[in-house]
Amino acid sequence: MSNGHLVSASTITSMMVKATRYHMNHPAPDSVLGIETHLFDTLLQAKSCRYDFDLGLDMYLNVGRWSRLIKEYVDKNAVERFIFQAQYILQGNARKGAVTEMRFKDPIRSEKKHKWGGCLMGAVFRGERGHEPTLIFYSRTTYLGYMGQLDAAVASVLARMISPKFYKEFRFKWYIANMQFHCFKSLPYMYTRSVLDKKLIYYNDNRNEISKLPPTWRDVLKWYIRMIDHYELHGEQMVEIEKYGPYKRVKRRWLEHQGVWTDKIPPSLPISKLGFSKAVNTWEDN
């Protein structure tokens, strides 16, 4: 087992790209399960909370998925208090060294969902302007290439709500006990990343080279190649034939990426347009 993992970048945008590539290219993940790989004790950090990302165009997700995440994890009273106290600290009104915190909601646990608890655990803010104001997140786990991108969006949106004018000056640190990469749920994200998509295509055409790749790449390609083979055998009907919902989504998104289907592609949803208005049904952002 490793002594932990560190990924540093200039912005959350580049941090998420580097973290994804770091995980996928790691020669010896701390745990390999075939359907996902794990890196334990990870710190991701960025010098700015700027996050240029589009949940619709880059992830094939719609606003409903964002709304469910916010309802599940963000408490109205807790986030309002956190934003107020963070602003107070940022403006230099608090005593020197003051730090504020917020707990995310603990989702209802069941055998099929949140069995081991919620993914997002808590947030911390410290530092007045000119003294490296920093937003810190703590997570039990996150899925890079899928929900991890939304978790990072929560951080950027929260920073913007603290200070629409100066949030890009905030540093960000994200401590993750178990950073995961899901080997087929992450495929739609990979379709929209030209470098990753080209590698998928290359190794599908050169399958004899896959055995030399890192574990995460090998397992990703196993699922990708299975899909391509299904398409060559069944065409568009591969979606209707597929019984497993999450994998059916992956197939559908690939057909959309290829331009075969065009009627259900999610519209653009940049992070700059997101807020926490769904924390409770009656709460609207200021």
C-alpha positions as CSV (number, residue, x, y, z in Angstrom):
1,M,0.0,0.0,0.0
2,S,1.2,3.5,-0.8
3,N,1.9,6.3,1.6
4,G,-0.7,8.5,-0.1
5,H,-1.1,10.5,-3.2
6,L,-0.7,14.2,-4.0
7,V,-1.9,16.0,-7.1
8,S,-1.3,19.8,-7.4
9,A,-2.5,22.2,-10.1
10,S,-3.2,25.9,-10.8
11,T,-7.0,25.6,-10.9
12,I,-9.7,23.1,-10.0
13,T,-10.1,22.6,-13.8
14,S,-6.5,21.4,-14.3
15,M,-6.5,19.6,-10.9
16,M,-9.4,17.4,-12.0
17,V,-7.7,16.6,-15.4
18,K,-4.4,15.8,-13.7
19,A,-6.1,13.7,-10.9
20,T,-7.9,11.6,-13.5
21,R,-4.8,11.0,-15.6
22,Y,-2.8,10.3,-12.4
23,H,-5.3,7.7,-11.3
24,M,-5.7,6.0,-14.7
25,N,-2.0,5.8,-15.3
26,H,-1.0,4.6,-11.8
27,P,0.9,1.4,-12.2
28,A,-0.2,-0.1,-8.9
29,P,-3.6,1.2,-7.4
30,D,-4.1,0.5,-3.7
31,S,-7.1,-1.7,-4.6
32,V,-8.2,-3.3,-7.9
33,L,-11.7,-4.7,-8.1
34,G,-12.2,-5.2,-11.9
35,I,-15.1,-2.7,-12.0
36,E,-13.2,0.0,-10.2
37,T,-9.7,0.9,-8.9
38,H,-8.9,2.8,-5.6
39,L,-6.2,5.2,-4.4
40,F,-6.2,5.7,-0.7
41,D,-5.2,8.8,1.3
42,T,-5.3,11.3,-1.6
43,L,-4.8,15.1,-1.4
44,L,-5.9,17.1,-4.5
45,Q,-5.0,20.8,-4.3
46,A,-5.4,23.9,-6.5
47,K,-4.2,27.5,-6.3
48,S,-7.6,28.7,-7.5
49,C,-11.2,27.6,-7.2
50,R,-11.8,28.4,-10.9
51,Y,-13.5,25.4,-12.5
52,D,-14.3,25.7,-16.2
53,F,-16.4,22.6,-16.8
54,D,-19.8,21.8,-18.4
55,L,-21.8,19.0,-16.8
56,G,-24.0,18.7,-20.0
57,L,-21.3,18.8,-22.7
58,D,-18.4,17.3,-20.7
59,M,-20.4,14.7,-18.7
60,Y,-23.7,14.1,-20.5
61,L,-25.5,15.0,-17.2
62,N,-28.5,17.3,-16.9
63,V,-29.5,19.7,-14.2
64,G,-31.6,17.0,-12.5
65,R,-28.5,15.1,-11.5
66,W,-27.0,18.2,-9.9
67,S,-30.3,19.0,-8.1
68,R,-30.4,15.5,-6.6
69,L,-26.8,15.8,-5.3
70,I,-27.6,19.2,-3.7
71,K,-30.8,18.0,-2.0
72,E,-28.9,14.9,-0.7
73,Y,-25.9,16.6,0.7
74,V,-26.4,20.4,1.3
75,D,-28.4,21.7,4.3
76,K,-29.9,25.2,3.8
77,N,-29.1,26.4,7.3
78,A,-25.7,24.9,7.5
79,V,-24.6,26.4,4.1
80,E,-26.0,29.8,4.9
81,R,-24.1,29.9,8.2
82,F,-20.9,28.7,6.6
83,I,-21.1,31.3,3.8
84,F,-21.8,34.1,6.3
85,Q,-18.9,33.1,8.6
86,A,-16.5,32.6,5.6
87,Q,-17.4,36.1,4.4
88,Y,-16.7,37.5,7.8
89,I,-13.3,35.8,7.9
90,L,-12.5,36.8,4.3
91,Q,-13.2,40.4,5.1
92,G,-10.7,40.4,8.0
93,N,-13.4,40.9,10.7
94,A,-12.7,37.7,12.6
95,R,-10.0,37.1,15.2
96,K,-6.7,36.1,13.7
97,G,-6.6,32.4,12.8
98,A,-10.4,31.9,12.9
99,V,-11.6,28.9,10.9
100,T,-15.2,27.9,10.1
101,E,-16.7,24.6,9.1
102,M,-19.8,22.9,7.6
103,R,-20.9,19.3,7.8
104,F,-22.6,17.8,4.7
105,K,-25.8,15.8,5.3
106,D,-25.4,12.1,6.1
107,P,-27.5,10.4,3.5
108,I,-29.9,7.6,4.4
109,R,-28.0,4.3,4.3
110,S,-29.1,1.1,2.7
111,E,-27.6,-2.1,1.2
112,K,-27.8,-0.7,-2.3
113,K,-27.0,3.0,-1.7
114,H,-24.7,4.7,0.8
115,K,-24.1,1.5,2.6
116,W,-20.8,2.9,4.1
117,G,-22.0,6.5,4.4
118,G,-22.0,9.7,2.3
119,C,-19.2,10.7,0.0
120,L,-18.9,14.3,1.0
121,M,-18.3,14.8,4.7
122,G,-17.3,18.4,5.5
123,A,-16.0,21.7,4.4
124,V,-13.6,24.2,6.1
125,F,-12.8,27.9,5.3
126,R,-9.9,29.9,6.6
127,G,-7.9,33.0,5.7
128,E,-8.7,36.6,5.0
129,R,-8.0,38.3,1.6
130,G,-4.3,38.6,0.9
131,H,-3.5,35.7,3.2
132,E,-4.3,32.7,1.0
133,P,-8.0,32.2,1.8
134,T,-8.5,28.5,1.5
135,L,-11.6,26.2,1.0
136,I,-11.0,22.6,2.2
137,F,-13.1,19.6,1.5
138,Y,-13.1,16.2,3.3
139,S,-14.5,13.2,1.5
140,R,-14.9,9.5,2.4
141,T,-14.7,8.7,-1.3
142,T,-15.3,10.2,-4.7
143,Y,-15.6,8.7,-8.2
144,L,-13.3,10.4,-10.7
145,G,-14.7,10.6,-14.2
146,Y,-18.3,10.6,-12.8
147,M,-19.6,12.0,-9.5
148,G,-16.1,13.3,-8.6
149,Q,-16.6,16.0,-11.2
150,L,-19.8,17.1,-9.5
151,D,-18.2,17.0,-6.1
152,A,-15.5,19.4,-7.4
153,A,-18.3,21.5,-8.8
154,V,-19.9,21.8,-5.3
155,A,-16.6,23.3,-4.1
156,S,-16.3,25.8,-6.9
157,V,-20.0,26.9,-6.5
158,L,-19.6,27.2,-2.8
159,A,-16.5,29.4,-3.2
160,R,-18.4,31.6,-5.7
161,M,-21.2,32.0,-3.2
162,I,-18.8,33.1,-0.6
163,S,-17.3,35.7,-2.9
164,P,-18.5,36.1,-6.5
165,K,-15.7,38.7,-7.0
166,F,-12.7,37.0,-5.4
167,Y,-13.4,33.2,-5.4
168,K,-10.9,32.5,-8.1
169,E,-8.2,33.7,-5.6
170,F,-9.2,31.0,-3.1
171,R,-7.0,28.0,-2.8
172,F,-8.6,24.6,-2.6
173,K,-7.5,21.4,-0.8
174,W,-9.5,18.2,-1.0
175,Y,-8.7,15.3,1.3
176,I,-10.1,12.0,0.0
177,A,-9.8,8.8,2.0
178,N,-10.6,6.6,-1.0
179,M,-10.4,8.1,-4.5
180,Q,-12.1,5.7,-7.0
181,F,-12.3,5.3,-10.7
182,H,-15.3,3.4,-12.1
183,C,-14.2,1.5,-15.1
184,F,-17.4,1.9,-17.2
185,K,-19.4,4.7,-15.6
186,S,-16.5,7.0,-16.4
187,L,-16.6,6.2,-20.1
188,P,-19.0,9.0,-21.1
189,Y,-16.5,11.5,-19.6
190,M,-13.7,9.9,-21.6
191,Y,-15.7,10.2,-24.8
192,T,-15.6,14.0,-24.4
193,R,-11.9,14.2,-23.6
194,S,-10.2,13.9,-27.0
195,V,-6.9,12.5,-25.6
196,L,-8.7,9.8,-23.7
197,D,-11.2,9.1,-26.5
198,K,-8.3,8.6,-29.0
199,K,-6.7,6.1,-26.6
200,L,-9.9,4.1,-26.4
201,I,-10.1,3.9,-30.1
202,Y,-6.4,3.1,-30.5
203,Y,-6.4,0.2,-28.0
204,N,-9.6,-1.2,-29.4
205,D,-7.8,-1.4,-32.7
206,N,-4.6,-2.8,-31.1
207,R,-6.0,-5.1,-28.4
208,N,-2.7,-7.1,-28.2
209,E,-1.1,-4.1,-26.5
210,I,-3.7,-3.8,-23.7
211,S,-1.9,-6.3,-21.3
212,K,1.0,-3.8,-21.0
213,L,-1.2,-1.0,-19.7
214,P,-1.9,0.0,-16.0
215,P,-4.7,-1.8,-14.2
216,T,-7.3,1.0,-14.5
217,W,-6.8,1.3,-18.3
218,R,-7.0,-2.5,-18.7
219,D,-10.3,-2.6,-17.0
220,V,-11.7,0.5,-18.7
221,L,-10.9,-1.0,-22.1
222,K,-12.4,-4.4,-21.1
223,W,-15.8,-2.6,-20.8
224,Y,-15.3,-0.3,-23.8
225,I,-14.4,-3.2,-26.1
226,R,-17.4,-5.2,-24.8
227,M,-19.6,-2.3,-25.9
228,I,-17.9,-2.0,-29.3
229,D,-18.3,-5.7,-29.9
230,H,-22.0,-5.5,-28.9
231,Y,-22.5,-2.6,-31.4
232,E,-20.9,-4.6,-34.2
233,L,-23.1,-7.5,-33.5
234,H,-26.4,-5.7,-32.7
235,G,-26.1,-2.1,-33.9
236,E,-28.2,0.5,-32.2
237,Q,-30.3,-2.4,-30.6
238,M,-27.4,-3.0,-28.2
239,V,-29.1,-0.4,-25.9
240,E,-32.4,-2.1,-25.9
241,I,-30.8,-5.5,-25.4
242,E,-28.7,-4.3,-22.4
243,K,-30.5,-5.1,-19.1
244,Y,-28.1,-3.3,-16.7
245,G,-29.2,0.3,-16.4
246,P,-25.8,2.0,-15.8
247,Y,-24.1,0.2,-18.6
248,K,-27.1,0.9,-20.9
249,R,-26.5,4.6,-20.2
250,V,-22.8,4.2,-21.3
251,K,-23.9,2.6,-24.6
252,R,-26.5,5.3,-25.2
253,R,-24.0,8.1,-24.6
254,W,-21.5,6.5,-27.0
255,L,-24.2,6.4,-29.7
256,E,-24.8,10.1,-29.0
257,H,-21.1,10.9,-29.1
258,Q,-20.9,9.1,-32.5
259,G,-23.7,11.2,-33.8
260,V,-26.0,8.2,-34.3
261,W,-28.5,9.5,-31.8
262,T,-29.1,13.2,-31.4
263,D,-32.5,13.7,-29.8
264,K,-31.6,13.2,-26.1
265,I,-28.2,14.8,-25.7
266,P,-28.2,17.0,-22.5
267,P,-27.9,20.7,-23.1
268,S,-25.0,22.8,-22.1
269,L,-24.8,23.2,-18.3
270,P,-21.6,25.2,-17.3
271,I,-20.7,25.3,-13.6
272,S,-21.0,29.1,-13.7
273,K,-24.8,28.6,-14.0
274,L,-25.1,26.2,-11.0
275,G,-26.3,27.1,-7.5
276,F,-27.7,25.6,-4.4
277,S,-31.4,26.5,-4.9
278,K,-32.4,22.8,-4.6
279,A,-31.0,22.5,-1.1
280,V,-34.6,22.7,0.0
281,N,-37.6,23.2,-2.2
282,T,-38.4,26.7,-1.0
283,W,-34.9,28.2,-0.9
284,E,-33.7,30.3,-3.8
285,D,-30.2,31.7,-4.3
286,N,-29.6,35.3,-3.7
